[in-house]
Amino acid sequence: MLSKRKWVLALLFVLVFFIVANLEANNTLSTNYTTTLLEPQKPAEVYKKVKAWVEQSDKKINVSAPVTNPPLIEYKSIQPLGEGAILAVEESQDLYASENGFIIFTGYKKNTSKTMSILYDTGETATFGFVEEFHQLPYTSVSPGDIFATVENELLYIEVEKDGKKLEMSELVDWLAAAYE
């Protein structure tokens, strides 16, 4: 359906065309816009071109698919560090929740500086260290796709505990890939 603005523009275009046609017919205007517009083509063809031009902006062109579950983090490399891993991050990025969860810790730790831990409904506890900024308060819930923190450093520490045991490096890489597909 055409918007009000398009209808107003179309009506204005038609009114201007009729006014110019009448002024040219009375020799008030010495232009030949209406004859130039109508003679080389049939009016139906002009109507089709104008209609296509007006309806053109109603068409939506998807340039990319919407991101329903954005990736947790884009990283260049991953190395083991303590019970977790350290990710090499290229630029400032937001961290997104992959599942429904509950933030159980925000604060500073000796080895990982500014740190946040999330207990997901799946039973996993994910801890993120070297975080630049928290976007959620402690003891609040997060939903899939919610931004909970920002990483601006070159490094991000991540540790995931599942069923009472810490994930090993290969499991952690799989968790990062599978949780955000």
N, C-alpha and C positions, 0 to 999 in steps of 0.2 A: 504494500500500500504506500502511496506517495505521502510524504510528510506535508504539513501545512506550508512550510517554506517553499517547497517545490511547486505546490499548487499556486501559491501567490506569484512566484516567478513565472510560471506558465501563463497565468492570467495577465500579468503585466506585459509579457512578451506579445501576447495576442493583441492586447489593447494598443500597444505601441505600433504593432504592424498595421492595424486598422486605421489608426490616426495618420500614420505616414502614407498609407495607401490613399486615404481621402485627401490629404494635403497635396499629394502628387497629382491626383485626378483633377483637383481644382486649380492646378498650376501655381499653388502657393509655394510649394517646394520644387526646386529645379533638379531634384535628384531622381534616380530611377531604381531605387532599392527594391521596390515590390516587383517590378518587371524583371529585374535581374534575378531575384530570388525565385520567381515562379515560372518564367519562360523556359529556361533550359531543362527543367525537370517537371514532372507531373506533381501536383499538390500532394498526392498520396505518398510519393517518395520522400518529399520534404517532411511530411508528417511522421513517417517512419524514422527518419534520421533524428528529428527533434525528440521523438518519444524515446529512441534508443539513448540519446544524450541525457535526457532527464532521468531515465531509469538506471543509468549506468552506476550512479553512486549507491543505489540500493543493493547492488551485488556485493557480496562479501567475498573477498579473496583471502584464503588462509595462507599466510606466508609460512607459518610453522604450526605444528599442533600445540595446543595448550599443554602446559606442564601441570599434570595433576599431582604427581609426587616428585617434586624436584629432588635432585641428588643431595645427599647429606653434604658432601664436600668434593670438590675436584682437586686432586692432588697429583704431584709429579712422581713421587716415590714414597715408599713406606719402609721403615726400619724398626726392628724390635727395640723396645726400651722398657726395662723393668717387667711388669706384668702385662703391659700393653704394647702400643706401637706409636711411633712418631711419624706423622705425615708431613712431607714437604709441600707447602702450599705456595702457589705462584702469586696470588693477589688476595686482597680483602674479599671475604665471602661470608654469606649468612649461612647458619646451620639450621636445617629444617628437621622437624620431628618426622619419623617414619610411621609411627603408630600412635595410638592414644597412650598417654603416660602421665607420670607425676614427677615433678622436679623435687628430688629429695635432698639436694645439697647445692648451694652456691657459696663460694668463698675462695680462700687461698689455701694452697697446700705447699709444703716446702719444695717438693720436686717438680710440681706442675703449675705453680703460680696460680693464676685465676682459673678456677675449676668449677665445673657444673656436672652433676650426676642426675640422670633421669631413669626412673623405674618404669619400664614399658609394661603395658597390659599383657604382653607375651611372656612376662617373667624375666626378661633380660634387664640388666642394669648397665647403662652406658655412661661412662665418665669421659668428659672432654676437658683437656687441660690446655694451658697457654691461650685461653680465650681472651679476647680484647674487651668485649662488652656483652653483658647479659641483657636479654630482651624480655625475660620472664622473671618473676619473683620466686623465691623458694616456696615450696609447698603449694604450688599452683599446678593445674593440669594443662597438658598440651594435647593438641589434636594433630592428625597427619597433615603435614604441610605448614604447620606453625613455625615461625622463626623463633628460636629460643636463644640464640647467641650469634656473635659475629667474631670472625677470626681475621685479624689484620696483620699478625706476625707472619713469619715465614714458616712457622711450625705449628702443628696441632697434635696434642697427645690424645690418644683414644684407647680406652680399655673397656671391654665388654665382659660381663659376668653372666653366665647362663647356667641354670640348674646348680648353682653353688660353686662352679669352677670358671676360671678365667679362660677366655678363648685364646687359642694359640694363634700364631701369625697367619697361617693359611686359613684358619677358620675366621679370623678377623677380616681378612681380605674378602672372603666369601660373604661375610655378614654385611660389609660395606656395599658390595655389589648387589646382593639379593634383597636387602632391605629397601633399596631405593630404585628398583626397576619399575 
